[in-house]
Amino acid sequence: MINFFLGLFSYDLGIDLGTANTLVYVVGKGIAVRESTTIARNKRTREILAIGNQAAKMMGKTGRNIEVLRPLKGGVVADFDGAAALLSHYIHKVHERGKLYPRIPRPHVVIGIPSGITEVERRAVIEVAMKAGARKVDLVSEVVAASIGAQGKGKNDSIRAIIDIGGGTTDIALLVDNREAFSTSLRTAGDSMDEAIIEFVKLKYSLLIGQPTAEQTKIALADAAPTHEMFQVVRGRDLETGLPRSVRITNFELYEALKGSFAAISDAVIQLFEEAPPELVAEVLENGVVLTGGGSLIRHLDQELGKRLKVAVRIAEDPLTTVVRGCGKLLSDKKLLSQVAYKNRK
């Protein structure tokens, strides 16, 4: 009864609690938070020093007493207290915004999670959200949320296949009536691509670079089918001398570092096609594949996947927000939410 009363004075929230970024959708208002899933804290006292983009700016630049980390790894809660602190911060931030008298933060939240995580890992997400102040938590698969978020009005049955390339995981699904008929989840995603770039630069140039530099280089140069040379100057620490050094990296070199990741994603889709019944695959051929998530912005990736898969591949409108928009839509459609949410919700 208390939770019901508090719910009357609280915003309901759709949350994309991603490995790299967290987005929060407020029902009736739209996306209110779009920040890095990063915290900075004192190692000894565990005091939180910064959250979100402010913490991300500190990555790789702090002293020994401060750790900067992402509390989620591969879409899974890796640091419970850190994840709870981050989510609590954003829930309170939304409820304090633009009001003379802040609302009471006891929201019903819908959270998108990777389809491949275990029941124990799902339970951890629920416990994090409850600790952060939620009164009720529903979990939905990220690919289902993304497909709902990518749908236009009157097109509820149009998406049959979706590839969501996030920071920690790439989730792939063949869908029937907004439900996963066949799905898989890969750890080949944005973070692993950053690691591949770091390893490539280390081996070829004996230069150690950090994750933020690798990510910036990926955004600037990553191309699944480079045709003309582009380059970026990358700075780091020389592994032989220990001194600062810079090198010039081209998009062709970056392709060599990332082509294994591109192949892993297309191979996973092909395997899913092989497992699915022919009638469903035929519908995919008719409707095409929707590409979403941050990885969808890699140049020519949609075209190259289309060539390899022999189907049309299109990038969703505003692909970085499809999951959180889908979570928001589900909060406004309780019947659909009851159909697609994991049943171990609290």
CORVENCOR-V16915 format. One record per pair of residues at least 24 apart in sequence whose C-alpha atoms are under 10 Angstrom apart, sorted by the first residue. I is the first residue (numbers start at 1). J is the second residue. D is the distance in whole Angstrom. If there is no record, write none. Layout:
i->{I;I}
j->{J;J}
d->{D;D}
This chain:
i->{2;3;3;3;3;3;3;4;4;4;4;5;6;6;6;6;6;6;7;7;7;7;7;7;7;7;7;8;8;8;8;9;9;9;9;9;9;9;10;10;10;10;10;10;10;10;10;10;10;11;11;11;11;11;11;11;11;11;11;12;12;12;12;12;12;12;12;12;12;12;12;12;13;13;13;13;13;13;13;13;13;13;13;13;13;14;14;14;14;14;14;14;14;14;14;14;14;14;14;14;14;14;15;15;15;15;15;15;15;15;15;15;15;15;15;15;15;16;16;16;16;16;16;16;16;16;16;16;16;16;16;16;17;17;17;17;17;17;17;17;17;17;17;17;17;17;17;18;18;18;18;18;18;18;18;18;18;18;18;18;18;18;18;18;19;19;19;19;19;19;19;19;19;19;19;19;19;19;20;20;20;20;20;20;20;20;20;20;20;20;20;20;21;21;21;21;21;21;21;21;22;22;22;22;22;23;23;23;23;23;23;24;24;24;24;24;24;24;24;24;24;24;24;25;25;25;25;25;25;25;25;25;25;25;26;26;26;26;26;26;26;26;26;27;27;27;27;27;27;27;28;28;29;30;30;30;31;31;31;31;31;32;32;32;32;33;33;33;33;34;34;34;35;36;36;37;37;37;37;37;37;37;37;38;38;38;38;38;38;38;38;39;39;39;39;39;39;39;39;39;40;40;40;40;40;40;41;41;41;41;41;41;42;42;42;43;43;46;46;48;48;48;50;51;51;51;51;51;51;52;52;52;56;57;59;59;59;60;60;60;60;60;61;72;72;73;73;73;73;73;74;74;74;74;74;74;74;74;74;74;74;74;74;74;75;75;75;75;75;75;75;75;75;75;75;75;75;75;75;76;76;76;76;76;76;76;76;76;76;76;77;77;77;77;77;77;78;78;79;80;80;80;80;80;81;81;81;82;83;83;83;83;83;84;84;84;84;84;84;84;84;85;85;85;85;86;86;87;87;87;87;87;87;87;88;88;88;88;88;88;88;89;89;90;91;91;91;91;92;92;104;105;105;105;105;106;106;106;106;106;106;107;107;107;107;107;107;108;108;108;108;108;108;108;109;109;109;109;109;109;109;109;109;109;110;110;110;110;110;110;110;110;110;110;110;110;110;110;110;110;111;111;111;111;111;111;111;111;111;111;111;111;111;112;112;112;112;112;112;112;112;112;112;112;112;112;112;113;113;113;113;113;113;113;113;113;113;114;114;114;114;114;114;114;114;114;114;114;114;114;114;114;114;115;115;115;115;115;115;115;115;115;115;115;115;115;115;115;116;116;116;116;116;116;116;116;116;116;117;117;119;119;122;122;122;123;123;123;126;126;126;127;130;135;136;136;137;137;137;137;138;138;138;138;138;138;138;138;138;138;138;138;139;139;139;139;139;139;139;139;139;140;140;140;140;140;140;140;140;140;140;140;140;141;141;141;141;141;141;141;141;141;142;142;142;142;142;142;142;142;142;142;143;143;143;143;143;143;143;143;143;143;143;143;143;143;143;143;144;144;144;144;144;144;144;144;144;144;144;144;144;144;144;145;145;145;145;145;145;145;145;145;145;145;145;145;145;146;146;146;146;146;146;146;146;146;146;146;146;146;146;147;147;147;147;147;147;147;147;147;147;147;147;148;148;148;148;148;148;148;148;148;148;149;149;149;149;149;149;149;149;149;149;149;149;149;149;150;150;150;150;150;150;150;150;150;150;150;150;150;151;151;151;151;152;157;158;158;158;158;158;159;159;159;159;159;159;160;160;160;160;160;160;160;160;160;160;160;161;161;161;161;161;161;161;161;161;161;161;161;161;162;162;162;162;162;162;162;162;162;162;162;163;163;163;163;163;163;163;163;163;163;163;163;164;164;164;164;164;164;164;164;164;164;164;164;164;165;165;165;165;165;165;165;165;165;165;165;165;166;166;166;166;166;166;166;166;167;167;167;167;167;167;167;168;168;170;170;170;170;170;171;171;171;171;171;172;172;172;172;172;172;173;173;173;173;174;174;174;174;174;174;174;174;174;175;175;176;177;177;178;178;178;179;179;179;180;181;181;182;182;182;182;182;183;183;183;183;183;184;184;184;184;185;185;186;186;186;187;187;187;188;188;188;188;188;189;189;189;189;189;189;189;190;190;190;190;190;190;191;192;192;193;193;193;193;193;193;193;193;193;193;194;194;194;195;195;196;196;196;196;196;196;196;197;197;197;197;197;197;198;199;200;200;200;200;200;201;201;201;201;201;201;201;202;202;202;202;204;205;205;205;205;205;205;206;206;206;206;206;206;206;207;207;207;207;207;207;207;207;207;207;207;207;207;208;208;208;208;208;208;208;208;209;209;209;209;209;209;210;210;210;217;217;217;217;218;218;218;218;218;218;219;219;219;219;219;220;220;220;221;221;221;221;221;221;221;221;221;222;222;222;222;222;222;222;222;222;222;222;222;222;222;222;223;223;223;223;223;223;223;223;223;223;223;223;224;224;224;224;224;224;224;224;224;224;224;224;224;224;224;224;225;225;225;225;225;225;225;225;225;225;226;226;226;226;226;226;226;226;227;227;228;229;262;262;262;263;263;263;265;266;266;266;266;266;267;267;267;269;269;269;270;270;273;284;284;285;285;285;285;285;286;286;287;287;287;288;288;288;289;289;289;289;290;290;290;290;290;291;291;291;291;292;292;292;292;292;292;292;292;293;293;293;293;293;293;294;294;294;294;295;295;296}
j->{135;106;107;108;134;135;136;106;107;135;136;106;103;104;105;106;107;135;103;104;105;106;107;108;134;135;136;103;104;106;107;95;102;103;104;105;106;107;94;95;102;103;104;105;106;107;108;134;135;91;94;95;103;104;105;106;107;108;109;91;105;106;107;108;109;110;134;135;136;328;331;332;91;94;107;108;109;110;111;134;137;324;327;328;331;107;108;109;110;111;112;138;145;323;324;325;326;327;328;329;330;331;87;90;91;109;110;111;112;113;139;323;324;325;326;327;328;110;111;112;113;142;145;146;321;322;323;324;325;326;327;328;72;75;76;77;83;86;87;111;112;113;114;125;142;323;324;70;71;72;73;74;75;76;111;112;113;114;142;166;167;168;169;323;70;71;72;73;74;75;76;77;166;167;168;169;190;191;52;56;70;71;72;73;74;75;166;167;168;190;191;294;52;53;70;72;166;167;294;320;52;86;87;90;324;90;320;321;323;324;325;87;90;91;94;109;110;111;321;324;325;327;328;94;109;110;321;323;324;325;326;327;328;329;94;95;107;109;324;325;327;328;331;325;327;328;329;330;331;332;328;332;328;324;325;328;94;321;324;325;328;90;93;94;97;90;91;93;94;90;320;321;90;70;86;69;70;71;72;82;83;86;87;68;69;70;71;72;82;83;86;67;68;69;70;71;82;83;85;86;66;67;68;69;70;82;65;66;67;68;69;82;66;67;68;67;68;81;82;82;85;86;86;82;85;86;87;89;90;86;89;90;212;212;210;211;212;209;210;211;212;213;210;125;168;167;168;169;187;191;114;117;166;167;168;169;170;185;186;187;188;189;191;192;112;113;114;115;116;117;121;125;142;166;167;168;169;170;187;113;114;116;117;118;121;122;124;125;168;169;121;122;123;124;125;128;121;124;128;124;125;127;128;131;128;131;132;128;125;128;129;131;132;125;127;128;129;130;131;132;133;128;129;131;132;128;132;128;129;130;131;132;133;134;128;129;130;131;132;133;134;132;133;132;129;132;133;134;132;133;133;132;133;134;135;130;132;133;134;135;136;132;133;134;135;136;137;133;134;135;136;137;138;331;133;134;135;136;137;138;139;327;328;331;134;136;137;138;139;140;145;324;326;327;328;329;330;331;337;341;137;138;139;140;141;142;145;323;324;326;327;328;341;138;139;140;141;142;143;144;145;146;323;324;326;327;341;139;140;141;142;143;144;145;169;171;323;139;140;141;142;143;144;164;166;168;169;170;171;172;184;185;186;140;141;142;143;144;169;170;171;172;173;180;183;184;185;186;141;169;170;171;172;183;184;185;186;187;141;185;342;344;342;344;345;344;345;346;344;345;346;346;346;346;345;346;341;344;345;346;327;330;331;337;338;340;341;342;343;344;345;346;327;337;340;341;342;343;344;345;346;323;326;327;330;337;338;339;340;341;342;343;345;171;173;179;180;323;327;340;341;342;166;170;171;172;173;322;323;324;326;327;170;171;172;173;174;175;178;179;180;183;185;292;293;322;323;326;171;172;173;174;175;177;178;179;180;322;323;326;327;340;341;178;179;322;323;324;325;326;327;328;329;330;337;340;341;290;291;292;293;316;319;320;321;322;323;324;325;326;327;173;175;178;179;290;291;292;316;322;323;325;326;178;322;323;324;325;326;327;328;329;330;316;317;318;319;321;322;323;324;325;326;327;328;329;330;290;291;292;315;316;317;318;319;321;322;323;325;326;316;317;322;326;317;287;283;284;286;287;288;283;284;287;288;289;290;280;281;282;283;284;285;286;287;288;289;290;269;273;280;281;283;284;285;287;288;289;290;291;313;269;284;288;289;290;291;292;313;314;315;316;265;266;269;289;290;291;292;293;295;296;313;315;189;290;291;292;293;294;295;296;316;319;320;322;323;189;190;265;291;292;293;294;295;296;297;319;320;190;191;292;293;294;295;296;320;191;192;193;194;293;294;295;192;193;265;268;292;293;295;265;268;269;292;293;265;268;269;272;290;291;269;272;273;289;269;272;273;276;280;281;283;284;289;280;284;280;339;340;336;339;340;339;340;341;340;276;280;272;273;275;276;277;268;269;272;275;276;268;269;271;272;265;268;264;265;268;261;264;265;260;261;262;264;265;261;262;264;265;293;294;295;215;218;261;293;294;295;215;258;261;218;222;254;257;258;259;260;261;262;295;218;257;258;257;258;254;256;257;258;259;260;261;253;254;255;256;257;258;257;257;253;254;256;257;258;234;236;247;249;253;254;257;236;237;238;239;253;238;239;246;247;248;249;236;237;238;239;240;241;245;234;235;236;237;238;239;240;242;243;244;245;246;247;235;236;237;238;239;242;244;245;234;235;236;237;238;246;235;236;237;249;250;251;254;251;254;255;258;295;298;294;295;297;298;299;251;298;299;249;250;251;252;253;254;255;298;299;250;251;252;253;254;255;257;258;259;295;297;298;299;300;301;251;252;254;255;258;259;297;298;299;300;301;304;251;252;254;255;256;258;259;262;298;299;300;301;302;303;304;305;251;252;255;259;298;299;300;301;303;304;250;251;252;253;254;255;299;300;251;252;252;253;301;304;305;304;305;308;305;304;305;306;308;309;305;308;309;305;308;309;308;309;309;311;312;309;310;311;312;313;311;312;311;312;313;312;313;314;313;314;315;316;314;315;316;317;319;315;316;317;319;316;317;318;319;320;321;322;323;318;319;320;321;322;323;318;319;320;321;319;320;320}
d->{10;7;9;10;9;6;9;9;10;8;10;10;9;7;8;6;8;9;10;8;8;6;6;7;10;8;10;10;9;9;9;10;9;6;6;8;8;9;10;7;9;6;5;6;6;5;8;10;10;9;8;7;8;9;7;8;6;8;9;10;9;8;5;5;6;8;9;10;10;9;7;10;8;9;7;6;5;6;9;9;10;9;8;7;8;10;9;6;5;6;8;10;10;9;6;7;8;5;5;8;8;7;9;10;10;7;6;5;7;10;10;8;6;9;9;7;8;9;6;5;8;8;9;10;8;9;6;5;9;9;8;10;8;8;10;10;9;10;8;7;7;7;10;9;10;10;9;10;10;7;9;9;6;9;10;8;8;9;10;7;7;7;9;10;7;8;5;6;6;5;8;9;8;5;5;8;9;9;10;10;7;10;8;9;9;9;8;5;7;8;8;10;8;9;9;10;9;8;10;10;8;9;9;9;9;9;9;8;9;6;9;10;8;8;8;10;10;9;10;7;9;9;9;9;10;10;9;10;6;7;9;8;6;9;8;10;10;10;10;10;10;7;10;10;10;6;8;10;7;8;9;9;10;10;8;8;10;9;8;8;9;9;9;7;9;7;9;9;8;10;10;9;9;9;10;9;6;7;8;10;8;8;9;7;6;5;7;9;9;9;8;8;6;6;6;7;7;9;9;7;7;6;4;7;9;9;9;6;6;7;9;9;5;6;9;6;10;9;9;8;8;9;9;10;9;6;10;8;9;8;9;9;9;9;9;8;7;10;7;8;8;10;10;10;8;9;6;9;10;9;8;9;9;8;4;6;9;10;9;6;9;9;9;10;10;7;6;10;9;8;9;10;10;9;8;6;6;10;9;8;8;10;7;9;6;8;8;8;9;10;7;9;10;7;7;8;10;9;10;8;9;9;7;10;8;9;10;9;9;7;9;10;9;9;8;5;7;9;6;5;9;9;10;9;7;10;8;8;7;10;9;6;9;10;9;8;9;8;4;7;9;8;10;9;9;7;8;8;9;9;10;9;6;7;9;9;9;6;5;5;8;10;7;5;6;7;9;9;6;6;5;6;8;8;10;7;8;6;5;6;8;9;9;8;10;9;6;5;6;7;10;9;9;6;8;10;8;7;9;9;7;6;5;6;8;8;9;9;8;10;7;9;10;9;6;5;5;5;8;8;6;9;7;7;9;7;10;7;6;5;5;9;10;9;10;10;9;10;9;6;5;8;10;10;10;9;7;8;7;10;9;7;9;8;5;7;7;9;10;10;7;9;9;9;7;7;6;10;9;9;10;8;10;8;6;5;8;10;10;8;10;8;9;8;9;8;8;9;9;7;7;9;9;9;8;6;10;10;6;6;10;10;10;8;9;10;6;7;8;9;5;7;9;9;9;6;6;8;9;7;9;10;10;8;9;8;10;10;6;5;6;9;10;9;10;9;9;9;10;8;8;8;10;10;7;10;10;9;6;9;9;9;9;6;7;7;9;9;9;9;8;9;10;9;10;9;7;9;10;10;8;10;8;10;6;7;7;10;8;8;9;8;9;9;10;7;5;7;8;4;6;9;9;8;10;9;10;10;10;7;9;9;9;10;8;5;4;8;8;6;8;10;9;7;10;8;10;9;9;7;8;10;7;7;8;8;10;8;5;8;10;8;8;9;9;10;9;8;5;6;7;5;4;7;8;7;9;8;10;9;10;6;7;8;8;9;6;8;8;7;9;9;9;9;10;10;9;9;10;6;9;9;8;7;8;7;7;8;9;10;7;6;9;9;7;7;7;8;9;10;10;9;9;6;9;8;7;5;6;9;9;10;10;9;5;5;6;7;9;10;10;10;9;10;8;7;6;5;6;8;10;9;10;10;9;8;6;5;5;8;8;8;10;9;10;9;9;6;7;9;8;6;5;6;5;6;9;10;10;6;8;8;5;6;6;9;9;5;8;9;10;8;7;8;8;10;8;10;10;9;9;9;10;10;10;10;9;8;7;8;10;9;8;8;10;10;9;8;8;8;8;8;10;8;9;9;9;8;10;10;9;9;7;8;6;10;9;8;9;7;9;8;7;10;10;9;7;10;10;8;9;10;8;10;9;9;8;8;10;10;10;9;6;9;7;7;8;9;10;9;10;9;7;8;9;9;9;8;6;8;9;8;8;10;10;8;6;10;9;7;9;10;7;10;9;10;10;9;10;6;7;10;9;9;9;7;10;9;6;7;9;8;9;8;9;6;9;9;10;9;9;9;9;9;10;10;9;8;10;8;9;10;8;10;10;10;9;6;5;7;10;10;9;8;6;6;5;6;9;9;10;9;8;8;8;9;5;5;6;6;9;10;9;8;7;5;7;9;10;9;8;9;8;10;9;9;9;8;10;9;10;8;10;9;8;7;9;9;9;10;9;7;5;9;9;7;9;9;8;9;6;9;9;6;7;10;8;10;10;9;6;7;9;9;7;8;8;6;9;9;9;6;5;6;7;10;9;9;9;7;10;8;7;7;7;6;5;5;9;9;7;9;9;9;8;9;10;8;6;8;9;7;10;7;6;10;10;8;8;8;9;9;8;10;8;9;8;10;9;9;9;9;6;9;7;7;10;9;9;9;10;8;9;7;9;8;9;10;8;6;7;10;8;9;9;8;9;5;6;7;5;6;9;10;5;6;6;10;10;5;6;10;8;6;8;8;5;7;9;7;9;9;5;5;8;8;8;10;7;6;9;9;9;9}
